[in-house]
Amino acid sequence: MNEGSILKKLDASPIKRYHYFITALSDAGYFLDGYDLLVIGPALLFIIPILHISVYISALIGVSTIIGQLVGGAFFGVLADLNGRKSIYQWDMLIFAVFAILSGLSQNAIELIIFRTLLGLAIGADYALTLSIIGEYSPVKGRGKLLGTGLMSWWIGGAFAVFLGYLLYPYGSFSWRYLLAAGAIPAIIVLILRRRVEETPRFAVEKHNDGEIKDIEEKIGLDNVSYANDALDNIPVNYPKRAFFTFTSWFFNDLIFYGIGIYTSTLLLELHYSTHRASLSLTLYLYLIGVIATVFFVFTADILGRKKWQEYTFLAQGLSLLILALYAIIIGRAPPLLLLFPMFAIFYFANAGGTGETTGIFVSELFPTRIRTTAMGAGTAISRVGAIISAIVFPITVNIYGPIPMEILLFIIGLLGFLITYFLGIETKNKSLESLDR
């Protein structure tokens, strides 16, 4: 790239108002994902006795949105690399709003599974696009912070879902309908505001789109730029190695988290730690810890970096669960709440502020513009396989064998995540996306 290129000027630019605008609208998709993915936990407290469903059907309801994400991420990720980010980004929230409302109107478990699967298509599309769009707009200094706000919004959405479940609990059998349909309201607002978003500068440069580049220059405030030499040389990069590292670590992150994350409120209830309402309160506290952890990441991402932080937080999650398993094995009874809650707090902090952030961010940073959303879509799909396995196997295994086997297995997964990151991870802190493609 020459010295006057738009991408060099963009990388050297301070964070401006339009960067925050793009980030906020992208984060809104993550908020809705967190809300709708985790709202099913509180909703199931109402749905299970009302619809008289088994643990197997409740598990299918829990993973239906994740299945939609798998398909939506893979399909729309490829489409966004072929036709651009903007059109999908502007319209996926319409799909979300329609099927959020229909989910709340479901008359039986089959309808609920179908509608939430279709809702997941929109979430999967946003997963493929959100970090790609933020990263492709971001300057080098501050990119980690802006990317980190995505998962912070996810946890805020999840915490809001549990809080709303807590508020609506006294209002009886229709509460779950309001919980599932409520996500349509912010989705419609985001749908309208995203009409003002331009194509990303890196995709516009890749396609030599003069009109889009001019609009981007004006909105960000970049003067006297050219893009004649912005196209990168085809310098060999070991993308299979990067794909193995990023996709496997993201798969492990979802495998270790979703079984616990989705079913925390019902798990606490089944283990006789609390009443319905108290389990929602405890779950809300854990989700708030998750929010705090993501705020910590946002303010340290460009200082601590990604690689070592991912290593340590994979280990922390595994060890917190291993301690609970060892207590139950050695003492011969379930851990008291005074031990369970701190270990869950460590688990939530390490996932939300660690691997939950870094695994997706690594994908968005380690692949070039021409295949970035395809890689994000593939990573989303592969990680959702982990989430589906976790969300189905975890509640069924705990119901049959108790929590100890799952806790030991998840410790092993955390250890594997640490080892993969230690040996294959690449530090991306304070490096331009183009330099990472060399």
Sine and cosine of phi, psi and omega as CSV:
sin_phi,cos_phi,sin_psi,cos_psi,sin_omega,cos_omega
0.00,0.00,0.61,-0.79,0.07,-1.00
-0.99,0.14,0.18,-0.98,-0.11,-0.99
-0.91,0.42,-0.44,0.90,-0.04,-1.00
-1.00,-0.06,0.14,0.99,-0.11,-0.99
-0.92,0.38,0.47,-0.88,-0.02,-1.00
-0.89,0.46,-0.59,0.80,-0.06,-1.00
-0.95,0.31,-0.61,0.79,0.07,-1.00
-0.92,0.40,-0.66,0.75,0.04,-1.00
-0.91,0.41,-0.62,0.78,0.04,-1.00
-0.90,0.44,-0.69,0.72,0.01,-1.00
-0.89,0.46,-0.58,0.81,-0.05,-1.00
-1.00,0.04,-0.13,0.99,-0.06,-1.00
-0.94,0.34,0.53,-0.85,0.20,-0.98
-0.95,0.32,0.30,-0.95,0.06,-1.00
-0.94,0.35,0.81,-0.58,-0.07,-1.00
-0.91,-0.41,0.06,-1.00,-0.08,-1.00
-0.85,0.53,-0.65,0.76,-0.03,-1.00
-0.92,0.39,-0.53,0.84,0.11,-0.99
-0.87,0.50,-0.70,0.71,0.00,-1.00
-0.92,0.40,-0.60,0.80,0.02,-1.00
-0.89,0.46,-0.76,0.65,0.03,-1.00
-0.87,0.49,-0.70,0.71,-0.04,-1.00
-0.89,0.45,-0.68,0.73,-0.02,-1.00
-0.89,0.45,-0.69,0.72,0.00,-1.00
-0.93,0.36,-0.54,0.84,0.07,-1.00
-0.95,0.32,-0.67,0.74,0.01,-1.00
-0.89,0.46,-0.48,0.88,0.01,-1.00
-0.87,0.49,-0.58,0.82,0.07,-1.00
-0.91,0.42,-0.65,0.76,0.06,-1.00
-0.91,0.43,-0.64,0.77,0.05,-1.00
-0.84,0.55,-0.74,0.67,-0.03,-1.00
-0.92,0.39,-0.57,0.82,0.07,-1.00
-0.89,0.46,-0.76,0.65,0.02,-1.00
-0.87,0.50,-0.66,0.75,0.00,-1.00
-0.89,0.46,-0.81,0.58,-0.13,-0.99
-0.96,0.27,-0.45,0.89,0.03,-1.00
-0.96,0.26,-0.66,0.75,-0.07,-1.00
-1.00,-0.04,-0.25,0.97,0.02,-1.00
-0.93,0.38,-0.37,0.93,-0.04,-1.00
-0.92,0.40,-0.45,0.89,0.06,-1.00
-0.88,0.47,-0.85,0.52,0.09,-1.00
-0.87,0.50,-0.62,0.79,-0.02,-1.00
-0.89,0.45,-0.59,0.81,-0.01,-1.00
-0.91,0.42,-0.41,0.91,0.07,-1.00
-0.87,0.49,-0.49,0.87,0.06,-1.00
-1.00,-0.03,-0.66,0.75,-0.14,-0.99
-0.92,0.39,-0.68,0.73,-0.09,-1.00
-0.83,0.55,-0.79,0.62,0.01,-1.00
-0.96,0.29,-0.49,0.87,-0.05,-1.00
-0.96,0.27,-0.72,0.70,-0.03,-1.00
-1.00,-0.05,-0.04,1.00,0.05,-1.00
0.82,0.58,0.81,0.59,-0.05,-1.00
-0.98,-0.20,0.41,-0.91,-0.01,-1.00
-0.99,0.10,0.12,-0.99,0.04,-1.00
-0.90,0.44,-0.49,0.87,0.00,-1.00
-0.95,0.32,-0.67,0.75,0.05,-1.00
-0.93,0.37,-0.63,0.78,0.02,-1.00
-0.90,0.44,-0.57,0.82,0.07,-1.00
-0.91,0.41,-0.63,0.77,0.05,-1.00
-0.91,0.42,-0.63,0.77,0.06,-1.00
-0.90,0.44,-0.65,0.76,-0.02,-1.00
-0.90,0.44,-0.56,0.83,-0.06,-1.00
-0.99,-0.15,-0.09,1.00,-0.09,-1.00
-0.85,0.52,-0.69,0.72,0.02,-1.00
-0.90,0.43,-0.59,0.80,-0.01,-1.00
-0.92,0.40,-0.60,0.80,0.06,-1.00
-0.88,0.47,-0.68,0.73,0.06,-1.00
-0.88,0.47,-0.63,0.78,0.04,-1.00
-0.88,0.48,-0.67,0.74,-0.01,-1.00
-0.83,0.55,-0.77,0.64,-0.03,-1.00
-0.94,0.35,-0.72,0.69,-0.04,-1.00
-0.89,0.45,-0.66,0.75,0.01,-1.00
-0.89,0.46,-0.74,0.67,-0.03,-1.00
-0.90,0.44,-0.71,0.70,-0.07,-1.00
-0.94,0.34,-0.80,0.60,-0.08,-1.00
-0.96,0.30,-0.41,0.91,0.08,-1.00
-0.89,0.46,-0.73,0.69,0.05,-1.00
-0.90,0.44,-0.68,0.73,-0.03,-1.00
-0.88,0.47,-0.62,0.79,-0.02,-1.00
-0.94,0.35,-0.49,0.87,0.09,-1.00
-0.97,0.26,-0.44,0.90,0.01,-1.00
-0.99,0.11,-0.70,0.71,-0.16,-0.99
-0.90,-0.43,-0.01,1.00,0.00,-1.00
0.97,-0.25,0.29,-0.96,-0.07,-1.00
-1.00,0.09,-0.53,0.85,-0.27,-0.96
-0.88,0.47,-0.75,0.66,-0.12,-0.99
-0.90,0.43,-0.69,0.72,0.02,-1.00
-0.92,0.40,-0.69,0.73,-0.01,-1.00
-0.86,0.52,-0.56,0.83,-0.06,-1.00
-0.99,0.15,-0.35,0.94,-0.14,-0.99
-0.88,-0.47,-0.18,0.98,-0.07,-1.00
-0.91,0.40,-0.43,0.90,0.00,-1.00
-0.93,0.37,-0.36,0.93,0.07,-1.00
-0.91,0.40,-0.69,0.72,0.06,-1.00
-0.86,0.50,-0.69,0.72,-0.01,-1.00
-0.85,0.52,-0.77,0.64,-0.08,-1.00
-0.88,0.47,-0.70,0.72,-0.04,-1.00
-0.87,0.49,-0.74,0.67,-0.11,-0.99
-0.99,0.12,-0.30,0.95,0.18,-0.98
-0.92,0.40,-0.69,0.72,0.03,-1.00
-0.91,0.42,-0.71,0.70,0.00,-1.00
-0.90,0.44,-0.55,0.83,0.06,-1.00
-0.87,0.49,-0.68,0.74,0.03,-1.00
-0.93,0.38,-0.34,0.94,0.00,-1.00
-0.99,-0.13,0.05,1.00,-0.06,-1.00
-0.84,0.54,0.63,-0.78,-0.02,-1.00
-0.98,-0.19,-0.23,0.97,0.00,-1.00
-0.40,-0.92,0.07,-1.00,-0.08,-1.00
-0.91,0.41,-0.58,0.82,-0.01,-1.00
-0.90,0.44,-0.73,0.68,0.04,-1.00
-0.87,0.50,-0.67,0.74,-0.02,-1.00
-0.89,0.46,-0.67,0.74,0.02,-1.00
-0.89,0.45,-0.70,0.72,-0.02,-1.00
-0.90,0.44,-0.76,0.65,-0.07,-1.00
-0.92,0.40,-0.62,0.79,0.00,-1.00
-0.96,0.27,-0.46,0.89,0.12,-0.99
-0.91,0.41,-0.70,0.71,0.01,-1.00
-0.93,0.38,-0.58,0.81,0.11,-0.99
-0.87,0.50,-0.59,0.81,-0.01,-1.00
-0.89,0.45,-0.42,0.91,0.05,-1.00
-0.85,0.53,-0.69,0.72,0.00,-1.00
-0.92,0.38,-0.64,0.77,0.02,-1.00
-0.91,0.42,-0.66,0.75,0.03,-1.00
-0.88,0.47,-0.66,0.75,0.05,-1.00
-0.87,0.50,-0.69,0.72,-0.02,-1.00
-0.92,0.38,-0.56,0.83,0.06,-1.00
-0.88,0.47,-0.68,0.74,0.00,-1.00
-0.92,0.40,-0.49,0.87,-0.13,-0.99
-0.99,-0.12,-0.61,0.79,-0.24,-0.97
-0.85,0.53,-0.86,0.50,-0.03,-1.00
-0.92,0.40,-0.53,0.85,0.04,-1.00
-0.89,0.46,-0.72,0.69,-0.03,-1.00
-0.92,0.39,-0.73,0.69,0.02,-1.00
-0.86,0.50,-0.74,0.68,-0.03,-1.00
-0.90,0.44,-0.62,0.78,-0.04,-1.00
-0.96,0.28,-0.28,0.96,0.09,-1.00
-0.99,-0.11,-0.38,0.93,-0.23,-0.97
-0.98,0.21,0.59,-0.80,0.22,-0.98
-0.94,0.33,0.30,-0.95,-0.05,-1.00
-0.87,0.50,-0.78,0.63,0.00,-1.00
-0.99,0.16,0.93,-0.37,-0.05,-1.00
0.93,-0.36,-0.11,0.99,0.00,-1.00
-0.90,0.44,-0.66,0.75,0.02,-1.00
-0.88,0.48,-0.64,0.77,0.01,-1.00
-0.89,0.45,-0.74,0.67,-0.03,-1.00
-0.91,0.41,-0.66,0.75,0.04,-1.00
-0.90,0.43,-0.59,0.81,-0.04,-1.00
-0.92,0.40,-0.41,0.91,-0.01,-1.00
-0.93,0.38,-0.33,0.95,0.01,-1.00
-0.87,0.49,-0.82,0.58,-0.01,-1.00
-0.94,0.34,-0.48,0.88,0.11,-0.99
-0.85,0.53,-0.68,0.73,0.03,-1.00
-0.91,0.41,-0.58,0.81,0.05,-1.00
-0.86,0.52,-0.72,0.70,-0.02,-1.00
-0.95,0.32,-0.57,0.82,0.09,-1.00
-0.89,0.46,-0.67,0.74,0.06,-1.00
-0.88,0.48,-0.67,0.74,0.04,-1.00
-0.91,0.42,-0.68,0.74,0.02,-1.00
-0.90,0.44,-0.64,0.77,0.02,-1.00
-0.90,0.43,-0.61,0.79,0.02,-1.00
-0.87,0.49,-0.71,0.71,-0.01,-1.00
-0.93,0.36,-0.64,0.77,0.03,-1.00
-0.88,0.47,-0.68,0.73,0.02,-1.00
-0.91,0.41,-0.61,0.79,0.07,-1.00
-0.88,0.48,-0.64,0.77,0.03,-1.00
-0.89,0.45,-0.68,0.73,-0.02,-1.00
-0.92,0.38,-0.61,0.80,-0.09,-1.00
-1.00,0.06,-0.17,0.99,-0.07,-1.00
-0.81,0.59,-0.68,0.73,-0.04,-1.00
-0.93,0.36,-0.16,0.99,-0.13,-0.99
-1.00,-0.06,0.20,0.98,0.24,-0.97
1.00,0.09,-0.41,-0.91,-0.26,-0.96
-0.92,0.39,-0.35,0.94,-0.02,-1.00
-1.00,0.03,-0.08,1.00,-0.06,-1.00
-0.84,0.54,-0.64,0.77,-0.05,-1.00
-0.90,0.44,-0.49,0.87,0.01,-1.00
-0.92,0.38,-0.68,0.73,0.04,-1.00
-0.91,0.42,-0.63,0.77,0.00,-1.00
-0.87,0.50,-0.70,0.71,-0.07,-1.00
-0.96,0.26,-0.57,0.82,-0.06,-1.00
-0.99,0.13,-0.36,0.93,-0.12,-0.99
-0.87,0.49,-0.47,0.88,-0.01,-1.00
-0.89,0.46,-0.32,0.95,-0.01,-1.00
-0.92,0.40,-0.49,0.87,-0.09,-1.00
-0.91,0.42,-0.84,0.55,0.05,-1.00
-0.90,0.43,-0.50,0.87,0.01,-1.00
-0.88,0.47,-0.65,0.76,0.01,-1.00
-0.92,0.39,-0.64,0.77,0.04,-1.00
-0.89,0.46,-0.71,0.70,0.01,-1.00
-0.90,0.44,-0.65,0.76,0.02,-1.00
-0.82,0.57,-0.68,0.74,-0.01,-1.00
-0.94,0.35,-0.72,0.69,-0.07,-1.00
-0.93,0.36,-0.52,0.85,-0.02,-1.00
-0.93,0.36,-0.21,0.98,0.07,-1.00
-0.90,0.44,-0.30,0.95,-0.04,-1.00
-1.00,-0.02,0.04,1.00,-0.11,-0.99
-1.00,0.01,0.67,-0.75,0.06,-1.00
-1.00,0.01,0.19,-0.98,0.15,-0.99
-0.89,0.45,0.42,-0.91,-0.01,-1.00
-0.95,0.33,0.55,-0.84,-0.03,-1.00
-0.87,0.50,-0.61,0.79,-0.05,-1.00
-0.94,0.33,-0.60,0.80,0.07,-1.00
-0.94,0.34,-0.63,0.78,0.03,-1.00
-0.88,0.47,-0.66,0.75,0.05,-1.00
-0.92,0.40,-0.68,0.74,0.01,-1.00
-0.84,0.55,-0.61,0.79,-0.05,-1.00
-0.99,-0.16,0.04,1.00,-0.02,-1.00
0.80,0.60,0.76,0.65,-0.03,-1.00
-1.00,-0.01,0.99,-0.12,-0.10,-1.00
-0.85,0.53,-0.72,0.70,-0.08,-1.00
-0.89,0.45,-0.71,0.71,0.00,-1.00
-0.90,0.43,-0.66,0.75,-0.02,-1.00
-0.88,0.47,-0.66,0.75,0.01,-1.00
-0.89,0.45,-0.68,0.74,0.03,-1.00
-0.89,0.45,-0.64,0.77,0.01,-1.00
-0.91,0.41,-0.69,0.72,0.02,-1.00
-0.82,0.57,-0.70,0.71,-0.05,-1.00
-0.93,0.37,-0.67,0.74,-0.07,-1.00
-0.96,0.30,-0.59,0.81,0.01,-1.00
-1.00,0.04,-0.41,0.91,0.01,-1.00
1.00,0.04,0.70,0.71,0.05,-1.00
-0.97,-0.25,0.79,-0.62,-0.07,-1.00
-0.93,-0.36,0.48,-0.88,0.15,-0.99
0.79,0.61,0.81,0.59,-0.01,-1.00
-0.94,-0.33,0.37,-0.93,0.13,-0.99
-0.69,-0.72,0.25,-0.97,0.00,-1.00
-0.71,-0.70,0.30,0.95,-0.08,-1.00
-0.86,0.51,-0.57,0.82,-0.07,-1.00
-0.93,-0.37,0.34,0.94,-0.03,-1.00
-0.97,0.24,-0.39,0.92,0.03,-1.00
-0.90,0.44,0.73,-0.69,-0.10,-1.00
-1.00,0.06,0.53,-0.85,0.13,-0.99
-0.92,0.39,0.48,-0.88,0.02,-1.00
-0.99,0.14,0.95,0.31,0.00,-1.00
-0.99,0.12,0.76,-0.65,-0.08,-1.00
-0.86,0.51,0.76,-0.65,0.09,-1.00
-0.76,-0.65,0.61,-0.79,-0.02,-1.00
-0.99,0.15,0.97,0.23,-0.03,-1.00
-0.93,0.38,-0.56,0.83,0.09,-1.00
-0.85,0.53,-0.65,0.76,0.04,-1.00
-0.91,0.43,-0.69,0.72,0.04,-1.00
-0.89,0.45,-0.66,0.76,0.01,-1.00
-0.89,0.45,-0.69,0.73,0.01,-1.00
-0.88,0.48,-0.72,0.69,0.00,-1.00
-0.89,0.47,-0.80,0.60,-0.11,-0.99
-0.94,0.34,-0.71,0.70,-0.06,-1.00
-0.94,0.34,-0.63,0.78,0.01,-1.00
-0.93,0.38,-0.69,0.73,0.00,-1.00
-0.92,0.40,-0.59,0.81,0.05,-1.00
-0.93,0.37,-0.64,0.77,0.08,-1.00
-0.86,0.51,-0.72,0.69,0.01,-1.00
-0.90,0.44,-0.63,0.78,0.01,-1.00
-0.86,0.51,-0.74,0.68,-0.02,-1.00
-0.95,0.32,-0.55,0.83,0.04,-1.00
-0.90,0.45,-0.62,0.78,-0.06,-1.00
-0.99,0.16,-0.40,0.92,-0.14,-0.99
-0.98,-0.17,-0.73,0.68,-0.31,-0.95
-0.91,0.42,-0.58,0.81,0.04,-1.00
-0.86,0.50,-0.65,0.76,0.05,-1.00
-0.98,0.21,-0.70,0.71,-0.11,-0.99
-0.89,0.46,-0.69,0.73,-0.03,-1.00
-0.96,0.29,-0.61,0.79,-0.18,-0.98
-0.95,-0.30,0.32,0.95,-0.03,-1.00
-0.83,0.56,-0.73,0.68,-0.06,-1.00
-0.91,0.43,-0.68,0.74,0.02,-1.00
-0.96,0.29,-0.54,0.84,0.03,-1.00
-0.90,0.44,-0.72,0.70,0.03,-1.00
-0.87,0.50,-0.60,0.80,0.01,-1.00
-0.93,0.35,-0.72,0.70,-0.03,-1.00
-0.91,0.41,-0.50,0.87,0.02,-1.00
-1.00,0.08,0.09,1.00,0.09,-1.00
0.90,0.44,0.53,0.85,0.06,-1.00
-0.99,0.11,-0.36,0.93,-0.13,-0.99
-0.27,-0.96,0.13,-0.99,0.12,-0.99
-0.99,0.13,0.05,-1.00,0.02,-1.00
-0.82,0.58,-0.78,0.63,-0.10,-0.99
-0.95,0.32,-0.60,0.80,0.02,-1.00
-0.92,0.39,-0.58,0.81,0.03,-1.00
-0.91,0.42,-0.59,0.80,0.08,-1.00
-0.91,0.42,-0.63,0.78,0.01,-1.00
-0.90,0.45,-0.74,0.68,0.00,-1.00
-0.89,0.45,-0.64,0.76,0.03,-1.00
-0.90,0.44,-0.65,0.76,0.03,-1.00
-0.88,0.48,-0.66,0.75,0.04,-1.00
-0.87,0.50,-0.66,0.75,0.00,-1.00
-0.92,0.40,-0.65,0.76,0.03,-1.00
-0.91,0.40,-0.57,0.82,0.06,-1.00
-0.92,0.39,-0.58,0.82,0.12,-0.99
-0.88,0.47,-0.63,0.78,0.07,-1.00
-0.87,0.49,-0.67,0.74,0.04,-1.00
-0.88,0.48,-0.72,0.69,0.01,-1.00
-0.86,0.51,-0.65,0.76,0.00,-1.00
-0.89,0.46,-0.65,0.76,0.00,-1.00
-0.93,0.36,-0.56,0.83,0.08,-1.00
-0.89,0.46,-0.66,0.75,0.06,-1.00
-0.85,0.52,-0.69,0.72,-0.01,-1.00
-0.90,0.43,-0.69,0.72,-0.02,-1.00
-0.82,0.58,-0.66,0.75,-0.08,-1.00
-1.00,0.04,-0.10,0.99,0.00,-1.00
-0.84,-0.54,-0.09,1.00,-0.11,-0.99
-0.85,0.53,-0.61,0.79,-0.03,-1.00
-1.00,0.00,0.08,1.00,0.06,-1.00
-0.94,-0.34,-0.80,0.59,-0.03,-1.00
-0.98,0.19,-0.43,0.90,-0.08,-1.00
0.99,0.11,-0.12,-0.99,-0.08,-1.00
-0.97,-0.26,-0.67,0.74,-0.23,-0.97
-0.90,0.43,-0.86,0.52,-0.05,-1.00
-0.90,0.44,-0.59,0.81,0.00,-1.00
-0.90,0.44,-0.62,0.79,0.06,-1.00
-0.92,0.40,-0.65,0.76,0.04,-1.00
-0.84,0.55,-0.81,0.59,-0.10,-1.00
-0.90,0.44,-0.62,0.78,-0.08,-1.00
-0.98,0.20,-0.47,0.88,0.18,-0.98
-0.88,0.48,-0.71,0.70,0.01,-1.00
-0.89,0.45,-0.68,0.73,-0.05,-1.00
-0.88,0.48,-0.66,0.75,0.02,-1.00
-0.89,0.45,-0.73,0.68,-0.01,-1.00
-0.89,0.46,-0.69,0.73,-0.05,-1.00
-0.92,0.38,-0.60,0.80,0.00,-1.00
-0.89,0.46,-0.61,0.80,0.02,-1.00
-0.97,0.23,-0.57,0.82,0.04,-1.00
-0.89,0.46,-0.64,0.77,0.02,-1.00
-0.87,0.49,-0.66,0.75,0.04,-1.00
-0.90,0.43,-0.66,0.75,0.01,-1.00
-0.91,0.40,-0.69,0.72,-0.01,-1.00
-0.90,0.43,-0.61,0.79,0.04,-1.00
-0.87,0.50,-0.75,0.66,-0.04,-1.00
-0.89,0.45,-0.59,0.81,0.00,-1.00
-0.95,0.32,-0.72,0.69,-0.08,-1.00
-0.97,0.26,-0.71,0.70,-0.06,-1.00
-0.99,0.13,-0.48,0.87,0.05,-1.00
1.00,0.00,0.24,0.97,0.08,-1.00
-0.50,-0.87,0.23,-0.97,-0.03,-1.00
-0.90,0.44,0.58,-0.82,0.01,-1.00
-0.87,0.49,0.59,-0.81,0.07,-1.00
-0.93,0.36,0.32,-0.95,-0.02,-1.00
-0.87,0.50,-0.49,0.87,0.01,-1.00
-0.92,0.40,-0.37,0.93,0.12,-0.99
-0.99,-0.14,-0.67,0.75,-0.07,-1.00
-0.86,0.50,-0.73,0.68,-0.09,-1.00
-0.91,0.42,-0.72,0.70,0.05,-1.00
-0.87,0.49,-0.62,0.79,0.01,-1.00
-0.93,0.37,-0.64,0.77,0.08,-1.00
-0.91,0.42,-0.59,0.81,0.03,-1.00
-0.89,0.46,-0.69,0.72,0.06,-1.00
-0.89,0.47,-0.70,0.72,0.01,-1.00
-0.85,0.53,-0.76,0.64,-0.02,-1.00
-0.90,0.43,-0.67,0.74,-0.01,-1.00
-0.89,0.45,-0.71,0.70,-0.05,-1.00
-0.91,0.41,-0.60,0.80,0.00,-1.00
-0.97,0.26,-0.76,0.65,-0.07,-1.00
-0.92,0.40,-0.70,0.71,-0.05,-1.00
-1.00,-0.06,0.03,1.00,-0.05,-1.00
-0.80,-0.60,-0.98,-0.21,-0.14,-0.99
-0.89,0.45,-0.52,0.85,0.05,-1.00
-0.88,0.47,-0.52,0.86,0.06,-1.00
-0.99,0.15,-0.81,0.59,-0.23,-0.97
-0.95,0.32,-0.55,0.84,-0.11,-0.99
-0.90,0.44,-0.69,0.72,0.06,-1.00
-0.95,0.31,-0.62,0.78,-0.01,-1.00
-0.89,0.46,-0.66,0.75,0.03,-1.00
-0.83,0.56,-0.68,0.73,0.00,-1.00
-0.89,0.46,-0.69,0.73,-0.05,-1.00
-0.93,0.38,-0.38,0.92,-0.06,-1.00
-0.99,-0.17,-0.41,0.91,-0.16,-0.99
-0.99,-0.15,0.07,1.00,0.06,-1.00
-0.84,-0.55,0.57,-0.82,-0.08,-1.00
-0.96,0.28,0.23,-0.97,-0.07,-1.00
-0.82,0.57,-0.64,0.77,-0.11,-0.99
-0.90,0.43,-0.35,0.94,0.01,-1.00
-0.75,-0.66,0.27,0.96,-0.14,-0.99
-0.90,0.43,-0.78,0.63,-0.03,-1.00
-0.95,0.31,-0.47,0.88,0.13,-0.99
-0.88,0.47,-0.70,0.71,0.03,-1.00
-0.90,0.43,-0.67,0.75,0.04,-1.00
-0.90,0.44,-0.64,0.77,0.04,-1.00
-0.91,0.42,-0.67,0.75,0.03,-1.00
-0.91,0.42,-0.69,0.73,0.04,-1.00
-0.88,0.48,-0.67,0.74,0.05,-1.00
-0.86,0.50,-0.73,0.68,-0.02,-1.00
-0.88,0.47,-0.73,0.68,-0.02,-1.00
-0.91,0.42,-0.67,0.74,0.01,-1.00
-0.91,0.42,-0.55,0.84,-0.01,-1.00
-0.95,0.31,-0.43,0.90,0.15,-0.99
-0.88,0.48,-0.69,0.72,0.07,-1.00
-0.88,0.48,-0.66,0.75,0.00,-1.00
-0.91,0.42,-0.65,0.76,0.01,-1.00
-0.90,0.43,-0.73,0.68,0.03,-1.00
-0.84,0.54,-0.73,0.68,-0.03,-1.00
-0.89,0.45,-0.72,0.69,-0.07,-1.00
-0.93,0.36,-0.44,0.90,0.03,-1.00
-1.00,0.01,-0.75,0.66,-0.11,-0.99
-0.95,0.32,-0.64,0.77,-0.09,-1.00
-0.85,0.53,-0.84,0.54,-0.05,-1.00
-0.90,0.43,-0.57,0.82,-0.01,-1.00
-0.94,0.35,-0.70,0.71,0.00,-1.00
-0.90,0.44,-0.69,0.72,0.02,-1.00
-0.89,0.46,-0.62,0.78,0.00,-1.00
-0.91,0.43,-0.58,0.82,-0.06,-1.00
-1.00,0.01,-0.73,0.68,-0.16,-0.99
-0.93,-0.36,-0.13,0.99,-0.11,-0.99
1.00,0.04,0.08,-1.00,-0.14,-0.99
-0.98,0.18,-0.32,0.95,-0.16,-0.99
-0.86,0.52,-0.77,0.64,-0.01,-1.00
-0.85,0.52,-0.63,0.77,-0.01,-1.00
-0.93,0.37,-0.63,0.78,0.00,-1.00
-0.89,0.45,-0.66,0.75,0.03,-1.00
-0.93,0.38,-0.68,0.74,0.02,-1.00
-0.88,0.47,-0.68,0.73,-0.01,-1.00
-0.94,0.35,-0.49,0.87,0.13,-0.99
-0.88,0.47,-0.70,0.72,0.00,-1.00
-0.88,0.47,-0.65,0.76,0.02,-1.00
-0.90,0.44,-0.67,0.74,0.05,-1.00
-0.88,0.48,-0.63,0.77,0.04,-1.00
-0.91,0.42,-0.67,0.75,0.04,-1.00
-0.90,0.44,-0.63,0.78,0.05,-1.00
-0.88,0.48,-0.65,0.76,0.06,-1.00
-0.87,0.48,-0.73,0.68,-0.07,-1.00
-0.91,0.42,-0.67,0.74,0.01,-1.00
-0.89,0.45,-0.67,0.74,0.01,-1.00
-0.92,0.38,-0.65,0.76,-0.03,-1.00
-0.88,0.48,-0.69,0.73,-0.11,-0.99
-1.00,0.00,-0.49,0.87,-0.11,-0.99
-0.90,-0.43,-0.20,0.98,-0.08,-1.00
-0.91,0.41,0.49,-0.87,0.01,-1.00
-0.82,-0.57,0.81,-0.59,0.02,-1.00
-0.96,0.28,0.76,-0.64,-0.05,-1.00
-0.92,-0.40,0.01,1.00,-0.06,-1.00
-0.86,0.51,0.74,-0.67,0.11,-0.99
0.84,0.54,0.52,0.86,0.09,-1.00
-0.86,-0.51,0.65,-0.76,0.03,-1.00
-0.93,0.38,0.43,-0.90,0.03,-1.00
-0.88,0.48,-0.55,0.84,0.00,-1.00
-0.94,0.33,-0.62,0.78,0.03,-1.00
-0.92,0.38,-0.49,0.87,0.04,-1.00
-0.96,0.29,-0.22,0.98,0.03,-1.00
-1.00,-0.03,0.18,0.98,0.00,-1.00
-0.93,-0.38,0.00,0.00,0.00,0.00
